[in-house]
Amino acid sequence: MSIFDNEDEFYMQQALREARAARDEDEVPIGAVIVCDGQIVARAHNNTERLHDVTAHAEMIAFTAAANTLGTKYLPDCTLYVTVEPCPMCAGAAGWMQIGRIVYGASDAKKGFEKLGHGMLHPKTKVAKGVLEEECAALMKEFFRRKRG
């Protein structure tokens, strides 16, 4: 039995599908889904190469899509599932959106927000990490090994 509940693993699998779509488009393989009241309200993956936009991270695209779907700029009742620890830009946006919960797979020691602390998140935002961590990390390692190979 996993230490995570099946719901978190299910939605992280959905984020991994998005990450694989990014990889197939030669984008850094990071995927995100936003869930509200048991429904996926947004799906996204990195699009920085295709859009020539360094801000087109999976989380940023998902935030915009969720806000448009729900007709609100705040997401306190939603959970962001993302395959890799959000960067400070995405964590800052999560803070402004007042996202209720962030669940991520693989940590990012170089560019992840955790090294700066949780201060950029809304005070009520809960964070869970390590959901399907090995699978999320392996996707990133494979992608960069292929790029450098």
Secondary structure, DSSP 8 states (H G I E B T S, - for coil): --SS-HHHHHHHHHHHHHHHHHHHTTS---EEEEEETTEEEEEEE--HHHHT-TT--HHHHHHHHHHHHHT-S--TTEEEEEEE---HHHHHHHHHHT-SEEEEEE--TTT-GGGG-STTS-TT-EEEE-TTHHHHHHHHHHHHHHHH-
